[in-house]
Amino acid sequence: MIISTLADGITRTVDAVTDTVTAPFSDTVIRLGVTGLSRAGKTVFITSLVANLLDRGRMPQFQAAASGRITTAYLQPQPDDTIPRFDYENHLAALTATAPHWPEGTRRVSELRLSLRVQPTGLLGGLQGPRTVHLDIVDYPGEWLLDLGLMDKDFASWSAEVLARSAGRPKSDVFDVALSEIDPSQGFEEPQAQALAAAFTEHLQAAREAGYSDCSPGRFLLPGDLEGSPVLTFAPLPPVDKPARKSLWREFERRFESYKRNVVRPFFRDHFAKLDRQIVLVDVLGAIHAGPPAVEDLRRAMADILSAFRPGRNDFLTRLFQGRRIDKILFAATKADHLHHEQHPQLTAIVEAMLREAKDRADFSGAQTQAMSIAALRTTTEDMRNHQGRDLGVVRGQLLGTDKQAAFYPGALPSDPAHLLGPARSGAADWLDADYEVMRFAPARLTLKPGDGPPHIRLDKAAQFLLGDKL
């Protein structure tokens, strides 16, 4: 194991040095990681971003596009032949069809390369020809992202955390019953382990459906070709004093360590360690609707996830001696089109406050961070309605699964984020003085002019922060 770890480290160092030495003599490459938990909108974000970089008519705040420095953009095969290609064309077809529908969410790692021809600026810009900048977008399931928080935990501490937070969550009683029927200090039996792992997985799936964020291990929810394998057949257990070598507790501890070594660590090494920029998509509105426990769970989950990042300045010497580091991180609250624009500042303030600890850590490491509210695809229009003598900003759109149009007011978000985060941290079960609703809208039917990408909210501003300095 030690030799394997050392070999992995040497390989990563050689790769980093090779990339660093050759970069000044080749085209610029930006590797953008798109991160977010389930239903945060990763697939729609990537599809709309690429469409709006190919047709840049709706990107006025993306300076390279607005100034005409980007002369052309085109898709080409990504450099890694072993990673599936992000299915951009079919996802875009789903969103722009006569009867548009949401594309299927992310279920595996995928990648897409978009190449931009950029005319240099400055005193010598007119004497130089255009250069090529490659944008490699890496997409992966949000469920797998949760596993990064496991890397620095042992089985005992992970078990204690999971058992403590599972109380009161959906289907926790089913898992509790299964747990009460076993003695973790006794000998290991595979059928017993499978039954316990199945009850734990059922609990995780129910918690995710109820709006909770931290439902790790992520591969229990999206197992892929690992389904049924021993590396996914374990569950948290209560502590055992000096467990025997062949006990259930020892075997589950071994499988937990195998999961980190054979599933989590390769995922981190092969994908996270190669990123330059990161966008973290957060469904804050969905968590608020689910209640204070879901908000606090989202805050803790994002803090754990971001602690696994390697933020910092990605300059030449840093990359030469330490490998790549993420030098820009954008925290984006998605589905801003579900709110009237008057409430967008409150939504941004909430995501800033929710991620304050992680943001401060990244800032201290030298990375640039920013928070904003976005909608990668705008599905609603805005309107004002008078209600009991008061004008309310509402949004209007087609309800998902119907042909009905509805005007929707989700409730007023507080101007002070502490009014939400305080009750969440203190363990409140419900919001005492407010009621927040979330409506699920279908994608609106689009009629695009030549040169225009899909409508959005601040996608151009997000692109400027993430890519502008490289163009």
N, C-alpha and C positions, 0 to 999 in steps of 0.2 A: 504493500500500500504506500509506504514511504517512497520507494523507488518510483512508483507510478506517479505520485504527486510531484516529485522532483522533475520527472520527465515532462509532465504537463507544463510545469513552470518554465522549463528550458524552452519548450516548443513555443509557448506564448511569447517569451522574450525575443526569440529569433524572429517570429512573425512580426512583432512590434518594431524591431530594429529594421527589418527588411522593408516594412511599410513606410517607416519614417525616412529611410535613406532614399527610397525610390520616389516618394511623394513629390519632392520639388521638381523632378524631371518628368512628371507625368501629369495627366489630367487630375483636377481636384475632385475628391470623392467625399461626400457627406453621408454618413450612415445615421439615419434617423430612426430611433426606436419609438414605436407607437404603443403605449402602455395604458391599461385601464382595466377595471374589473368588469365582470359580466354586465352587459346591457349599457355600457358607457358610450357605445357608438364608435368603436374602433374601425369597423369595416366601412361604415358610411363616411367617417372622417377621411380615411385614405382615398376612397373613391372620389369624393368631392375635391380633395386637395389636388389629386392628379388631374382631374378634369379641368380644374380652374388654373392649373399651371400650363396645360396644353392650350386652353382658350382663356386668355387672361383679361377679358373685358370687365369682369367683376372684381378686379384686384387693385383698386386705387391706392390702398395703403401698403402694397407690396412694391417698394420703390423700384426694384430692378425691372418689374413689369410696367409700372406706370411711366417710367422714363424711356421705355423702349430699349433698354440695354439687353434684355432677353430677345434675341432675334428669332429663335425657333426653339421648340421643345419636342422631344420624340421619345417613345418607349423603345427599349431594346432589352435583350436577355440579360438577366442578372448574372454577375460573375460566378456565383456558387451554383454549380449544376446539381448539387445534392439537395437543395432546398426547393420545395414546390413554389411555383410562381403565384403571386397574388392574382386572383381571378378578376382583374379590373374590368374587363369588357362585359362579362356577365353581370357583375354587380352594378355597373353603370346602366346596363340595359334594364335591370329590374327597377331602378329609380326613375328612368326616363320613359318607361313604357306607356302605352295608351292608358292602361290600368296599372299604375305604378304600385310596387310593393317593396317592403323592406327586404334586403338580401339576407341570406343566411349568415349567422354570426361566425366568428373565428373559432375553428376547431383544431387548428394545427399551425405550426410555424410556416410563414410564407414570406416572400420577398418580391420586390418590384424595383426595377431601375428606370428612372426617368432622367434623360440627359438634356441639358440646357446649353445652348450656344449663347455666350454672353460677350458683348462688346465692352472692353475695358474703358475706364474713364480716367480723367486726370490729364496732365500735360502731355504724356506720351500715348494717351489712349487712342488718338487719331492715327498714330503711326503703327499701332499694333493691330493684328487681325483678331477676330473673335476667338475666345477660348471655350473649352468644353468643361462643364461642371456636371458630375454625375451625382444624382440623389438616389441613394439606396434606402428604400423604406422597408423596415423589418416589422412584420406583424406577428403576434403570437397570442394565444388564448389568455385572457385575464385570469382564468382559474390557475394556470401554471405560474403566473406571476406571484401568487400568494406564497408559493413554496420558497421564495428567496428568503423569507423571514425564518425558515427552519435551519438555515445553514449554521447558525451559531448557537443552536439549542441541542441539548441532549434529550434522550427519550423521557427521563424523569421530569424535567422541567416542562417539556412540551405537553406531557400528559396532564400535569397539574394545571397548566393554563387552559387547555381544552376542556377539561372536566369542570373547571370553575366557570368558564364563560358559557357552557352549554346549558346551564340551568335556566329553565324558562323558555328556551328556544323550541321551535316546532320539532316534534318527534323525539325530543330528548328523553321522554318517558319510555319510548320503545328501546332506545339504547340503554337506559338505566336498568330496565328489566333484564336485558341480555347480559349486562355487566354483573347484575346481582346473582346470576346463575352460574358464575364461574369463580374459581379460586386461582388468581394469577400466580400463586406460589407453587401450584401443583404442576404435574407433568404436562407437556405440550401435546395437543391432539389437533390434527389439521381440520377435521369437521367443525370442531368447536371454534377454531380461529376463523374459519370462513363465515360461520354464523355471526360472530361478533363483528367482523369487518363489514358484513352486509348490513347489520343494524346501524353501525356507525355511518356508513355511506348513505343510507336512507335518511338519517338525521341531517347530514350535510346538505343533501339535495333539498329537503324541506326548508332548511334555514335559508338557503340561497333564494328559493322562491318567495320567501317571506321578506326579502329585502336586506338580509344580513350580508356583510362583505367578506369577513374572514371565515371562510369555509374550507380551510386547508386540512389535509394535503390536496392540492388542486387536481392531481391526476386521478383522485377518487371520483371526481365529477366528470372528467374527460379522459378516460383511461387509454383510448386508442388501442394500439396493439399490445399494451401491457395488461389488458383486462384479464382477470383470473390468475395473474401471476403472483407468486409469493411476495414480491416487492410491494404489491398493493393489498396484501392480506394481513393487516395489523390494525390496531386501534389503541387509543389511550387507555391506560390502566392505572388504578390506584397504587400508591407506593407499597413496595414490599421490602422488608428488612432482610438484606442479604439473600436475594433470590438464588435458588439452585441453578446449576448450569443448564439443565434440560427443562427448566420450568417455562410456562407460558410467558411469563414476564421477560425472561432472558431472550426467548425467541423473538418476541415482538420488539425488544430493544435492538436485536441484531437486524431485523428487517427494516426498522426505522433508519438505522445507520446505512443500510444498503440503499434505501430510497434516496437519502441525501447524496450518497456517493455515486450511484448509477443513474439517477434521474435528475436531481436538482443541480449537482455540480457541473455535469456536462452541458446542461442548458445554460447555466450562467457563463461557463467558459466559451461556448461556441457562439453565443449571441450577445449577451450583455457586455462582455469584455471587449467587444469590437465596435461599440456605439460611440458616436461623437455628440449627438444631440438627442434629447428625450422629450416627448410630450406625454404628460400624464393626464388622461381623460377621467373625469370624476362625475358620476351621476349624483350630484348633491341633492337635487330635487327629489329623486327617488328615495334617498335615505331620509330626508326630512318628512316625506309622506309616510314612510314606514314607522316613524316615531323616534323618540330620544335614544332608545337602545341601539337602533340601527345607525344613527348619527355617530354615537360614540364608537361603535364597532368599526365604522368606516374610518374614523380618525385614527384609531389604533392600527388598523390594517395598513393604511397608507404610510404611517410612520415606520412600521416594520419593513414594508416593501422598500421604501426609499433609503433605509439604512444599509441596504445591500448594494446600492449604486456606488460608483466610484467618481463622485463629482470633483472637478478641479480644472485648472487651466490646461488646455490641450495644446501647449506650444511645442516647439521642436524638441527641446531638451527634455521636457517632461515625458513626451512620448518615447524618446530614445531610451530613457533609463527606467521608466515606470510603466510603459505601455499606454494604451489609449485611456483617456478619461473623458467623462461627459462634462462639457464645459458650458452647456446651456440646458436648462430644464424649464419647461413651460407647464404650469398647472392650469388645466382648462376645465371649468365647470361646463358640462355639455347641456344640450337641450334648452339653450337660452331663448329659443323661439316659443317655448311654453310660457314665457312671461312677457308682459308688456315691457318695452325698453326702459320705462321709468324704474323698474325693479332690478335691472341688470347690475347697477353698482352694488346693491345689497347682496346679490348672488356672488359677485366677485369678492366682496369683503368676507363673506362666510367661508369661501374656499381658502382665502388667504389665512384666516384665523384657524381654520381646521388643520391646515398643513404648516402652521407656524414653526413648529419644532424641526420638522424635516427641512423646511426652507432655510431656516437659520443655519442648520448644519451644512447645507449645500453652499450658502453664501460664504460661510467661514472657510470652506475648502477652496474658494476661488471661482466657483461656478457662478454664472449669471442666471438668476431665476426671475420669473414673472408669473403672475396669475391673471386670468381674464375669463370672461364668460363668452362662450361661442355657441354657434349652431352650425355644424358642417353642412347641413342641408336645411334650409328654412322651409317649414311645412305649414306655417300659419301667417295670417295677416293681423294687423292690430286695429283696435276699435275702442271707442269710449262708450260706456253705458252708465246711465243714471240709476243709482240704486239708493232708495230712501233719502233722496235729496243730495247724494254724493256721487261725483263722477268717478268711475272706476275704469282703469285701463285693462282691457280684456284682449284675448287673442282668439281668433276664429280659424277653425280648420275642420277637416273631415275626420270623424271618429274612426279609429282603426276597426276594421271588420264590418263596417256599415257603409251606407252611402249618404249618411246624415252629416250635415254641417252643424257645428255647435260653437257658440261663444262661451269662453271659459275664463273664469277668474279664480286663480289658485289660492288666493289669500295673500295678505301683505307680509312680505318678509321683513324682519326687524332691521332697523338701521344699525343696531349694535349687535354683532354676531354673538356676544356673550349671552344674549337672551335665548339663543338656541343651544350653544355649546355648554353653558352652565348647567341647565337641567340634564343634558345628556351625560356630562361628567359625574353628576351627583346621583345618577341612577334612576331618574324619573321614568315612570312607565308611559306617560302621555304628556302632550303639550297642554298646559293648564289654561292658558288664555288665548289660544289660537287654534285654528283648524286648517291644515294644509292639505290640498288635494293635488293629484297629478292625473292628467288626462293623457291617454295614449292616442296620438294622431297618426293617421296614415300619411305617406308622402304625397304631396300635392302634385297634380298633373302639371307638367312643365311644357312651356313653349319657349324655346331658347332662340335668341337671335344669333346670327353668325358671329363667332368670336367670343361668345359669352359661355361661361361655365354655369353650373347649377347655382341658384341663389343660396346665400349663406349669411351668417352674422359673424363678423370679425375673423373670418378665416384668413383674409389677406393680412390682417394685423398679426395673427399667429405665425404666418409664413415669414413675415418680415423679421420677427424676433428670432425665429429658428434658423433662417437661411440668409437673411439680408446681408450680413457682414461677409459672407463667402461669395457674394455676387457683385 
